[in-house]
Amino acid sequence: MKNNPNNVFNSVGPGTAMGELFRRFWLPALLSEQAVERDGSPVRLRILGEDLLAFRDSSGKVGVIGAYCRHRLAPLYFGRNEECGLRCIYHGWKWNTEGDCVDIPNIPQAANIEQLKEKARIKSYPTFEAGGIVWVYMGPEGKQPPIPNFEWLNLPEGHVYVASWIHHSNWHLPMEGEIDTSHISFLHSSKPDPDSPTAGLLQMASDGAPEITLRETDYGYVYGSRRKFGDQYYWRVTQWMLPMWSAIPGTTEFFAGNGRGWVPIDDRTTMAYCYMYNPDRPLTPEELNFAKSGAIFPPRTEYRPVELHDGYVIDAYDTVANKKNDYLIDREVQKTKTYSGIWGISEQDRALIESMAWACPDQPGVVDTSQEMLVKSDFSIMTARRILTKLVSDLEKGIEPAAAQCGDVGVRAISIVSPIADFDELMEKHGDLGKAQVTKSATVTV
């Protein structure tokens, strides 16, 4: 691993190069539904290697603060969420959503009590809520970026569905799976099934050797994968948005936005977020039921405490099909119906990514990518690595990432059948399909 230039991807904690880059962006911290109740139960988190706690106070504001009491380092998770603050049940010390210590009840009220409270401050990070997600900024003061202008953050309630789940690998592995277009022709393929809601899309992607054309942008890049489809071409135009977001093409029949984001929990574990939306109308019960079924994203999950590799516990949606049960692979189905024998697109992805050859057997989740054999179809992955490595190098030299400050990520993926063979010509004619139509936010709560 020493000579692997991609080592920069494998460390995300405080003070690491990639960790500092991520800290320049607004990141999802948790779903709003995880902390829906005022004065309700706190939610244990780990983000970029930092142990944190989220709670919604009496006023409805969600705070993200350090996980431990400043006094004796007891876990604040067991604390009392009351009267606009979280009180440690060990000795009664209390903090608000800003990390301010507002009460130290176990000592006589000395003249220097305010100084003691100031010294007892714990870390806290700015948050806002939009799109069913509580977002957090963990970077330096004075460099806080604007709120990202994702189209799905700007829609009325009911138009958007979001979900999360824990992914047992380093963040860049599933993120790269998102922008790898050729694998869908294999891993996600199946025999024709008219009852499958994804059958038409997957059959259109039967050409497993797409031609890829990529154009870098201010926010990351856009690329087109061109597949032969009869006497025309099936184009899938994917958007990649720094540092780890995707907008993935759907059906050619109508626009339905969807994509994923990958937030590092630590070096070896990731919190995945998916979004699905319709800008023109609320999602139907049938659409929501399909999304929640586990057939695509998210996978089948259960909300529960999850113990990480070092013993720390987070509250997360954990996957039903996992490494311990071989992702519920059915070898008969693999022979007769689907390429993989594993049910659900996300579960197919995770079966491979979470079971890769780890660089160190006692530290699962990290891959030595210097052992990979990348080919032409991996161009989007190679480009993402190059862009991120350059941004990390620039940041170490004091050059801030412009993509974090622009906030303009109002883009869509495109799925279209066309006789046009050239990507630039395709975008000149149909590029407006890749522009968000809803750009004004009315749903953000700071």
C-alpha positions as CSV (number, residue, x, y, z in Angstrom):
1,M,0.0,0.0,0.0
2,K,3.0,2.4,0.6
3,N,3.4,3.1,-3.1
4,N,-0.3,3.3,-3.9
5,P,-1.3,6.8,-5.0
6,N,-4.9,6.0,-4.1
7,N,-4.1,5.7,-0.4
8,V,-5.4,9.2,0.0
9,F,-8.9,7.7,-0.4
10,N,-8.5,5.4,2.6
11,S,-8.2,7.9,5.5
12,V,-11.0,10.4,6.3
13,G,-10.4,11.2,10.0
14,P,-9.5,14.7,11.3
15,G,-6.3,16.0,9.9
16,T,-6.2,13.6,6.9
17,A,-6.1,14.9,3.4
18,M,-9.3,13.4,2.2
19,G,-11.0,14.1,5.5
20,E,-10.2,17.7,5.2
21,L,-11.6,17.9,1.6
22,F,-14.9,16.3,2.8
23,R,-15.1,18.8,5.6
24,R,-15.4,21.6,3.0
25,F,-18.8,20.4,1.9
26,W,-22.2,20.1,3.5
27,L,-22.8,16.4,4.3
28,P,-25.8,14.3,5.3
29,A,-25.6,13.5,9.0
30,L,-28.9,11.6,9.4
31,L,-32.4,11.3,8.1
32,S,-34.9,13.7,9.7
33,E,-37.1,10.8,10.6
34,Q,-34.3,9.4,12.9
35,A,-34.8,12.4,15.2
36,V,-38.4,13.4,14.4
37,E,-39.5,14.0,18.0
38,R,-38.7,17.1,20.0
39,D,-36.9,16.1,23.2
40,G,-36.8,12.6,21.8
41,S,-34.1,10.0,21.9
42,P,-30.6,11.1,20.7
43,V,-29.1,9.4,17.7
44,R,-25.5,8.1,17.8
45,L,-23.4,8.9,14.8
46,R,-19.9,8.7,13.5
47,I,-19.0,10.9,10.5
48,L,-15.5,11.2,9.1
49,G,-14.1,9.3,12.1
50,E,-15.7,11.6,14.7
51,D,-18.1,10.2,17.3
52,L,-21.1,12.5,17.4
53,L,-24.6,12.7,18.7
54,A,-27.7,14.3,17.1
55,F,-30.8,15.4,19.0
56,R,-33.8,17.5,18.3
57,D,-34.3,20.0,21.2
58,S,-37.5,21.5,22.6
59,S,-37.6,24.2,19.9
60,G,-37.3,21.7,17.1
61,K,-33.7,22.4,16.1
62,V,-31.4,19.5,15.5
63,G,-28.0,19.7,16.9
64,V,-24.9,17.6,16.1
65,I,-22.5,17.6,19.0
66,G,-19.6,15.5,20.4
67,A,-20.7,12.2,21.8
68,Y,-19.2,12.4,25.2
69,C,-19.6,14.4,28.4
70,R,-16.8,16.9,29.0
71,H,-16.7,16.0,32.7
72,R,-16.0,12.3,32.9
73,L,-16.3,11.4,29.2
74,A,-19.5,9.5,29.8
75,P,-21.7,8.8,26.7
76,L,-24.3,11.5,26.3
77,Y,-26.5,9.1,24.4
78,F,-28.1,8.0,27.7
79,G,-28.8,11.6,28.6
80,R,-32.1,13.4,29.2
81,N,-33.2,15.5,26.3
82,E,-35.2,18.2,28.0
83,E,-35.7,22.0,28.1
84,C,-33.5,22.8,25.0
85,G,-30.6,20.7,26.0
86,L,-29.1,17.3,26.6
87,R,-28.3,16.5,30.2
88,C,-25.7,13.8,31.1
89,I,-27.3,11.4,33.6
90,Y,-23.9,10.8,35.3
91,H,-23.6,14.1,37.1
92,G,-26.3,16.3,35.5
93,W,-24.1,18.5,33.3
94,K,-26.1,19.9,30.3
95,W,-25.3,21.1,26.8
96,N,-27.4,22.8,24.1
97,T,-27.4,22.2,20.3
98,E,-24.5,24.7,20.0
99,G,-22.3,22.7,22.3
100,D,-22.5,25.3,25.1
101,C,-22.5,23.9,28.6
102,V,-25.6,25.5,30.2
103,D,-25.6,23.8,33.6
104,I,-23.1,22.2,36.0
105,P,-25.3,21.3,39.0
106,N,-23.0,19.1,41.0
107,I,-20.7,21.8,42.4
108,P,-21.5,24.9,44.5
109,Q,-22.1,27.9,42.3
110,A,-18.6,29.4,42.4
111,A,-17.7,32.8,41.2
112,N,-16.0,31.3,38.2
113,I,-18.9,29.2,37.1
114,E,-19.2,30.9,33.7
115,Q,-15.5,30.3,33.0
116,L,-16.1,26.6,33.9
117,K,-19.0,26.4,31.5
118,E,-17.0,28.0,28.8
119,K,-14.2,25.5,29.4
120,A,-16.8,22.7,29.3
121,R,-17.9,23.4,25.8
122,I,-18.0,20.4,23.5
123,K,-17.7,20.3,19.7
124,S,-20.8,21.2,17.7
125,Y,-21.4,21.7,14.0
126,P,-23.8,23.8,12.0
127,T,-26.8,22.0,10.6
128,F,-29.7,22.6,8.3
129,E,-32.7,20.4,7.3
130,A,-33.9,19.9,3.7
131,G,-35.1,17.0,1.6
132,G,-35.8,14.8,4.6
133,I,-32.1,15.0,5.7
134,V,-30.3,16.8,8.5
135,W,-27.1,18.2,6.9
136,V,-23.9,19.1,8.8
137,Y,-20.9,21.2,8.0
138,M,-17.7,20.0,9.8
139,G,-15.1,22.3,8.3
140,P,-13.3,25.5,9.4
141,E,-15.2,28.6,10.4
142,G,-15.3,31.2,7.7
143,K,-15.2,28.6,4.9
144,Q,-18.8,27.3,5.2
145,P,-20.2,26.8,1.7
146,P,-23.6,27.7,0.5
147,I,-26.4,25.2,0.7
148,P,-26.2,22.8,-2.3
149,N,-28.8,23.5,-4.9
150,F,-29.8,19.9,-5.5
151,E,-33.2,19.9,-7.2
152,W,-34.6,17.4,-4.8
153,L,-33.9,19.7,-1.8
154,N,-36.2,22.3,-3.4
155,L,-39.4,20.3,-3.7
156,P,-42.6,20.1,-1.6
157,E,-43.0,17.3,0.9
158,G,-44.3,14.2,-0.7
159,H,-42.3,14.7,-3.9
160,V,-39.1,13.2,-2.5
161,Y,-38.2,9.9,-0.8
162,V,-34.9,9.5,0.9
163,A,-33.3,6.6,2.8
164,S,-30.0,5.5,4.3
165,W,-28.2,2.3,5.1
166,I,-24.8,1.2,6.4
167,H,-22.2,0.0,3.8
168,H,-19.3,-2.1,5.1
169,S,-16.4,-0.7,3.1
170,N,-14.4,2.4,2.5
171,W,-16.6,5.1,0.9
172,H,-14.9,5.4,-2.5
173,L,-15.6,1.7,-3.5
174,P,-19.5,2.0,-3.6
175,M,-19.2,5.6,-4.9
176,E,-17.2,4.3,-7.9
177,G,-19.7,1.5,-8.4
178,E,-22.3,4.3,-8.9
179,I,-20.4,5.8,-11.8
180,D,-19.4,2.4,-13.4
181,T,-21.9,2.0,-16.2
182,S,-20.8,-1.3,-17.8
183,H,-21.5,-3.4,-14.8
184,I,-25.2,-3.0,-15.0
185,S,-25.2,-5.1,-18.2
186,F,-23.9,-8.0,-16.2
187,L,-24.4,-7.9,-12.4
188,H,-27.9,-6.4,-12.6
189,S,-29.1,-8.4,-15.7
190,S,-31.8,-11.0,-15.8
191,K,-33.8,-13.0,-18.2
192,P,-36.8,-11.0,-19.7
193,D,-39.5,-10.7,-17.1
194,P,-42.5,-8.5,-18.1
195,D,-43.5,-8.2,-14.4
196,S,-40.2,-6.7,-13.3
197,P,-40.4,-2.8,-13.0
198,T,-36.7,-2.7,-14.1
199,A,-36.9,-5.2,-16.9
200,G,-37.2,-2.7,-19.8
201,L,-34.3,-0.6,-18.6
202,L,-32.0,-3.5,-18.1
203,Q,-32.8,-5.1,-21.4
204,M,-31.9,-1.8,-23.1
205,A,-28.6,-2.0,-21.4
206,S,-27.8,-5.4,-22.8
207,D,-24.8,-4.1,-24.7
208,G,-22.1,-4.6,-22.1
209,A,-19.4,-2.6,-23.9
210,P,-20.6,1.0,-23.9
211,E,-18.7,3.8,-25.5
212,I,-18.0,6.4,-22.8
213,T,-17.5,10.2,-23.4
214,L,-16.8,12.4,-20.4
215,R,-16.8,16.1,-19.9
216,E,-15.5,17.7,-16.7
217,T,-17.6,20.5,-15.1
218,D,-17.5,22.9,-12.2
219,Y,-19.3,20.5,-9.9
220,G,-17.5,17.3,-11.1
221,Y,-18.3,15.8,-14.4
222,V,-21.0,14.5,-16.8
223,Y,-20.5,11.5,-18.9
224,G,-22.5,9.7,-21.6
225,S,-22.4,5.9,-22.1
226,R,-23.6,4.9,-25.6
227,R,-25.0,1.5,-26.2
228,K,-26.2,-0.1,-29.4
229,F,-30.0,-0.4,-29.4
230,G,-31.3,-1.7,-32.7
231,D,-30.5,0.8,-35.4
232,Q,-30.2,3.6,-32.8
233,Y,-28.3,4.2,-29.5
234,Y,-29.3,4.0,-25.9
235,W,-27.7,6.8,-24.1
236,R,-27.3,6.9,-20.3
237,V,-26.0,10.4,-19.2
238,T,-24.7,10.3,-15.6
239,Q,-23.9,13.2,-13.4
240,W,-21.1,13.0,-10.8
241,M,-21.1,15.8,-8.2
242,L,-18.3,16.4,-5.8
243,P,-17.3,15.0,-3.5
244,M,-19.4,11.8,-3.7
245,W,-22.9,12.3,-5.2
246,S,-24.5,10.8,-8.3
247,A,-27.5,11.4,-10.4
248,I,-28.3,8.1,-12.2
249,P,-30.4,7.7,-15.4
250,G,-33.8,6.0,-15.1
251,T,-36.5,5.2,-17.6
252,T,-36.6,6.7,-21.0
253,E,-40.4,7.2,-20.8
254,F,-40.4,10.0,-18.2
255,F,-38.1,11.8,-15.8
256,A,-37.8,10.4,-12.3
257,G,-34.8,11.7,-10.4
258,N,-32.6,9.3,-8.4
259,G,-29.1,8.9,-7.1
260,R,-26.9,8.2,-4.2
261,G,-24.4,9.9,-1.9
262,W,-21.7,8.1,0.2
263,V,-20.7,9.7,3.5
264,P,-17.6,8.1,5.2
265,I,-18.4,6.9,8.7
266,D,-14.7,6.1,9.1
267,D,-12.0,4.6,7.0
268,R,-13.7,1.2,6.8
269,T,-17.5,2.0,6.9
270,T,-19.8,4.2,4.9
271,M,-23.3,5.6,5.3
272,A,-25.2,5.5,2.0
273,Y,-28.0,7.9,1.2
274,C,-30.4,7.5,-1.7
275,Y,-32.9,9.9,-3.1
276,M,-35.8,9.5,-5.4
277,Y,-38.1,12.3,-6.6
278,N,-40.6,13.6,-9.0
279,P,-40.5,17.4,-9.5
280,D,-44.0,17.6,-11.0
281,R,-46.2,15.7,-8.6
282,P,-46.1,13.7,-5.3
283,L,-44.7,10.2,-5.4
284,T,-47.6,7.7,-5.6
285,P,-48.1,4.9,-3.0
286,E,-47.1,2.4,-5.6
287,E,-43.8,4.2,-6.2
288,L,-43.1,4.5,-2.5
289,N,-43.9,0.9,-1.9
290,F,-41.5,-0.2,-4.7
291,A,-38.7,2.1,-3.4
292,K,-39.1,0.6,0.1
293,S,-39.3,-3.0,-1.1
294,G,-35.5,-3.3,-1.4
295,A,-35.7,-4.1,-5.1
296,I,-33.5,-1.1,-6.0
297,F,-32.4,1.5,-3.5
298,P,-32.4,1.3,-0.5
299,P,-31.8,-2.4,0.2
300,R,-33.9,-4.3,2.8
301,T,-33.0,-2.9,6.2
302,E,-33.8,-2.9,9.9
303,Y,-33.2,0.2,12.1
304,R,-31.1,-0.8,15.1
305,P,-27.9,-0.1,17.0
306,V,-24.9,-1.2,14.9
307,E,-21.6,-2.0,16.6
308,L,-18.7,-0.8,14.5
309,H,-15.3,-2.6,14.2
310,D,-13.8,-0.8,17.2
311,G,-16.9,-1.3,19.5
312,Y,-18.5,2.1,19.0
313,V,-22.2,1.9,18.4
314,I,-24.2,4.0,15.9
315,D,-28.0,4.1,15.2
316,A,-28.5,3.1,11.6
317,Y,-30.5,1.2,9.1
318,D,-28.6,-2.1,8.8
319,T,-29.0,-4.5,5.9
320,V,-31.0,-7.7,6.0
321,A,-29.0,-9.4,3.3
322,N,-25.3,-9.3,4.3
323,K,-22.0,-11.0,4.4
324,K,-23.1,-13.3,7.2
325,N,-25.9,-14.9,5.1
326,D,-24.1,-14.7,1.7
327,Y,-26.5,-11.9,0.7
328,L,-29.2,-14.5,0.5
329,I,-27.9,-15.8,-2.9
330,D,-30.1,-18.4,-4.6
331,R,-28.0,-20.6,-6.9
332,E,-31.1,-21.9,-8.6
333,V,-32.2,-18.4,-9.4
334,Q,-28.7,-17.7,-10.7
335,K,-29.0,-20.6,-13.1
336,T,-32.5,-19.9,-14.4
337,K,-33.5,-16.2,-13.9
338,T,-30.8,-13.7,-13.0
339,Y,-27.1,-13.2,-13.6
340,S,-26.3,-13.0,-9.9
341,G,-28.9,-15.0,-8.0
342,I,-29.1,-12.2,-5.5
343,W,-32.3,-10.2,-5.2
344,G,-32.2,-6.5,-5.3
345,I,-29.9,-4.1,-7.1
346,S,-28.3,-2.6,-4.0
347,E,-27.8,-6.1,-2.5
348,Q,-26.1,-7.2,-5.7
349,D,-23.7,-4.3,-5.5
350,R,-23.0,-4.8,-1.8
351,A,-22.3,-8.5,-2.2
352,L,-19.3,-7.7,-4.4
353,I,-18.0,-4.5,-2.9
354,E,-18.3,-5.6,0.7
355,S,-16.5,-8.9,-0.1
356,M,-13.5,-7.5,-2.1
357,A,-9.9,-8.5,-1.4
358,W,-9.0,-6.3,1.6
359,A,-5.6,-4.8,1.8
360,C,-5.2,-6.1,5.4
361,P,-7.2,-9.1,6.5
362,D,-7.6,-7.8,10.0
363,Q,-8.9,-4.4,8.7
364,P,-11.7,-5.1,6.3
365,G,-13.2,-2.3,4.2
366,V,-10.0,-1.0,2.5
367,V,-8.7,-2.2,-0.9
368,D,-5.2,-1.9,-2.3
369,T,-6.2,-0.4,-5.6
370,S,-2.7,-0.7,-7.0
371,Q,-3.5,-4.4,-7.6
372,E,-6.5,-3.5,-9.9
373,M,-6.4,-4.0,-13.6
374,L,-8.5,-1.0,-14.9
375,V,-9.6,-0.9,-18.5
376,K,-11.3,1.5,-21.0
377,S,-14.7,1.1,-19.4
378,D,-13.4,2.3,-16.1
379,F,-12.6,5.7,-17.5
380,S,-15.2,7.4,-15.2
381,I,-13.7,5.8,-12.1
382,M,-10.1,6.8,-13.2
383,T,-11.3,10.4,-13.8
384,A,-13.0,10.7,-10.5
385,R,-9.9,9.5,-8.7
386,R,-7.8,12.0,-10.6
387,I,-10.1,14.9,-9.8
388,L,-10.3,14.1,-6.1
389,T,-6.6,13.5,-5.8
390,K,-5.9,16.9,-7.4
391,L,-8.4,18.6,-5.1
392,V,-6.7,17.0,-2.1
393,S,-3.3,18.1,-3.3
394,D,-4.5,21.7,-3.9
395,L,-6.1,21.9,-0.5
396,E,-2.8,20.8,1.1
397,K,-1.3,23.8,-0.7
398,G,-4.0,26.2,0.6
399,I,-6.2,26.1,-2.5
400,E,-9.8,25.7,-1.5
401,P,-12.1,23.5,-3.6
402,A,-14.2,25.8,-5.8
403,A,-16.9,23.1,-6.2
404,A,-17.8,23.4,-2.5
405,Q,-18.5,27.1,-2.8
406,C,-20.4,27.2,-6.0
407,G,-23.4,25.3,-4.6
408,D,-24.8,24.9,-8.2
409,V,-25.6,21.2,-8.6
410,G,-29.0,21.6,-10.1
411,V,-28.5,18.9,-12.7
412,R,-30.3,15.8,-13.9
413,A,-29.3,12.5,-15.4
414,I,-30.6,11.7,-18.9
415,S,-31.9,8.4,-20.4
416,I,-32.7,8.5,-24.0
417,V,-32.8,6.5,-27.3
418,S,-31.5,8.5,-30.2
419,P,-29.9,8.1,-33.6
420,I,-27.2,10.6,-32.6
421,A,-23.8,8.9,-32.2
422,D,-21.8,11.8,-30.9
423,F,-22.1,12.8,-27.2
424,D,-21.5,16.5,-27.7
425,E,-24.1,16.6,-30.4
426,L,-26.5,14.7,-28.2
427,M,-26.0,17.2,-25.4
428,E,-26.4,20.2,-27.8
429,K,-29.8,18.9,-28.8
430,H,-31.0,17.3,-25.6
431,G,-28.8,19.0,-22.9
432,D,-31.8,20.9,-21.4
433,L,-33.0,17.5,-20.2
434,G,-30.0,17.5,-17.8
435,K,-30.9,20.8,-16.2
436,A,-33.0,21.1,-13.0
437,Q,-36.3,22.8,-13.5
438,V,-36.9,23.6,-9.8
439,T,-34.2,25.8,-8.3
440,K,-35.8,27.9,-5.5
441,S,-35.8,26.4,-2.1
442,A,-38.8,26.7,0.2
443,T,-38.0,23.7,2.5
444,V,-34.7,24.5,4.2
445,T,-34.7,24.8,7.9
446,V,-31.5,26.2,9.5
